[in-house]
Each structure stands twice: as structure tokens, then as C-alpha cells.
Amino acid sequence: MVIKGCIQKKKKKLVYKYYFIRKSLKKELSKVKSMKEKHKIYLKIQSLPRNSATTRIHSRCFFTGNTRSNFKYFGLSGHIIRNMFNKCLLPGTTRYS
């Protein structure tokens, strides 16, 4: 779990480093009309590191570090929320049937 979190931090650093470069290249790509120019700009975008894309960052559970079934509002995974609910740690929640 610690290794995955470390990789995630490296990805975030790369995203912050290349964010404005990637954004400006994409803006240029939308303005240019000739296919040759678009291809050149597209190759520049591809030359950037793969992990510098914002879609590579995953949200993780605060307790377990799990990426699956993660609720953005809480920052926790589903089974942690269910355990908290069963232990009556979440006020104002009711069980449904």
C-alpha cells in the first residue's frame, strides 16, 4: 500500500509540472487548421511523460489507500463507510430495507 501511495505522489508532481505546457499545446491544437501543424503539435503532446496527464491520478481511500469504490465527498472507500455506519459513527444515517 505504501508503494502505491508513493507512485501516486510522483504522478501528482508530474501533473503539476507539465499542466500548463499540456494546456497551452491543447489550446494551440484547437486553433490550428492545417493537418501538418496539428500533427506537429500532437507529437509534442505525445513527447510529454505519460504520467503527466491528469487522467492518470486516482482518488484513494484515506484509511486503506484503495482506489476502488471511493466516495469523493468522504475520501473513503465503500466498505469503510459501511463499517462506520454499522458502528453508528455516522450521525443522521438510517438503514434501508
N, C-alpha and C positions, 0 to 999 in steps of 0.2 A: 504493500500500500504506500509506503514512503517513497519508493522509486517512482511510482506513477505520479504522485504529487510533485516530485522534483521535475519530472518531464513537463508537467503542466505549467510550472513556473517558468521554465525555459521557453515554452511556446508563447506564454503571455509576453515575455520580454521581446521576443522576435516580432510579435504582432505590433507592440507599441513602437518598436524601432522602425518598421517598414510601413506603418499605417499611412502616413502622408504621401510617401512615394507611390504606394499602390493606388491610393485615392486619386492622385494627380494623373497617373498613367491611365486610369479608367476614364477620367474626365476627358483627357485628350482623345482616347479611343472613341468616345461618343461624338466628339466634334468633327473628327476627320472623316472625309467621304471616300477617298481613294482606297482601294483594296490593298495596294502595296504599302501605304503608310499604316493602315490598320494592322497589317501583318507584322511590320517592324515593331510597332508598339506592343502587339500581342507577344512577340518574342521577348521583349523587355520584361513584361509582366511574368512570363514563364521563367525568366532567369532569376527572379527573386526566390528566396528559400520557400519550400513548400509549407513549412510550419508557420510562415508569416501571414497566412490567410486567416481571417477572423473565424471562419467556419471550423477551424481545427481545434478551437478551445471548447472544452466540455465543462458544463457545470457539474460540480461534485458535492456529495453529501458532506456536511460539516463534521459529523462523527466518524463515519465509516470510510469516506473517500470514494464511495460507489458512484458511478456515473449514470446508472440506470434508475428509472422511476424517481427522478429527482424533482422536487417541487421548488420552483424558483422563489416563491413567496417566503417559504420557511428556510430554504437552503438545506433541507433534509430529505432523505430518501423515504419511500413509502412505508417500508416496514418499521423504520424508526418512529414515524408519526403514528402508526398503528399501535406500537408498543406504548408510546406516551399516552395515547388515547385510552388504552386498556388499563393503565395505571392511574388514570384520572389526573394526568398532569396538564391536560389541555382544557382550560375552562370554557364553558359555553358550548361544548360539543354534546351531541346526543347520538345514541345508536339508532340505526335504522333497521327495519326488518322487511 
